[in-house]
Amino acid sequence: MKKLTKNSSEEDLENVKAGDTIKDDTGKQGEVAAVEILNRKSEKQYYYKLKNDGTILVIK
């Protein structure tokens, strides 16, 4: 299981792929179904859609 937080490196965030099991710092966890990375002005938003329901968002 990979733990993802806003302090995770960009390399760690970009290496997450479908099928990986992840957890955030609020306790939400699950298997990744899809990954979407958006560039917004000076930040990157990492959306991890979970298989069972829900999304984990990490903003860098």
C-alpha positions as CSV (number, residue, x, y, z in Angstrom):
1,M,0.0,0.0,0.0
2,K,1.3,3.4,-1.0
3,K,0.6,6.3,1.3
4,L,0.0,9.6,-0.5
5,T,0.1,13.1,1.0
6,K,0.7,16.6,-0.1
7,N,4.3,16.0,1.0
8,S,4.8,13.0,-1.3
9,S,7.3,13.6,-4.1
10,E,6.0,14.3,-7.6
11,E,7.8,11.2,-8.8
12,D,5.8,9.1,-6.2
13,L,2.5,10.7,-7.2
14,E,3.1,10.2,-10.9
15,N,4.2,6.5,-10.5
16,V,0.8,5.5,-9.1
17,K,-1.1,3.4,-11.7
18,A,-4.4,1.5,-12.0
19,G,-4.4,-1.5,-9.8
20,D,-2.2,0.0,-7.0
21,T,-3.6,0.2,-3.5
22,I,-3.2,3.7,-2.0
23,K,-4.1,5.5,1.2
24,D,-4.3,9.2,2.1
25,D,-3.6,11.0,5.3
26,T,-7.3,11.2,6.2
27,G,-7.6,7.4,6.2
28,K,-9.4,7.0,2.8
29,Q,-8.0,4.0,1.0
30,G,-8.7,1.7,-1.9
31,E,-7.5,0.3,-5.2
32,V,-6.9,2.8,-8.0
33,A,-9.2,2.4,-11.0
34,A,-8.0,5.5,-12.9
35,V,-5.6,8.4,-12.6
36,E,-6.0,11.9,-13.9
37,I,-3.4,14.6,-13.6
38,L,-4.4,18.3,-14.2
39,N,-2.0,21.2,-14.5
40,R,-3.6,24.3,-13.1
41,K,-1.6,27.6,-13.1
42,S,1.2,26.9,-10.6
43,E,-0.1,23.6,-9.1
44,K,-0.7,20.0,-10.2
45,Q,-3.8,18.2,-9.2
46,Y,-3.6,14.4,-8.9
47,Y,-7.0,12.6,-8.9
48,Y,-7.0,8.9,-8.1
49,K,-10.4,7.4,-8.8
50,L,-10.9,4.4,-6.5
51,K,-12.5,1.1,-7.6
52,N,-15.0,0.8,-4.8
53,D,-16.2,4.4,-4.8
54,G,-14.5,7.7,-4.1
55,T,-11.6,9.8,-5.2
56,I,-8.4,10.8,-3.5
57,L,-7.1,14.2,-4.5
58,V,-3.5,15.4,-3.9
59,I,-2.6,19.0,-4.8
60,K,1.1,19.8,-5.3
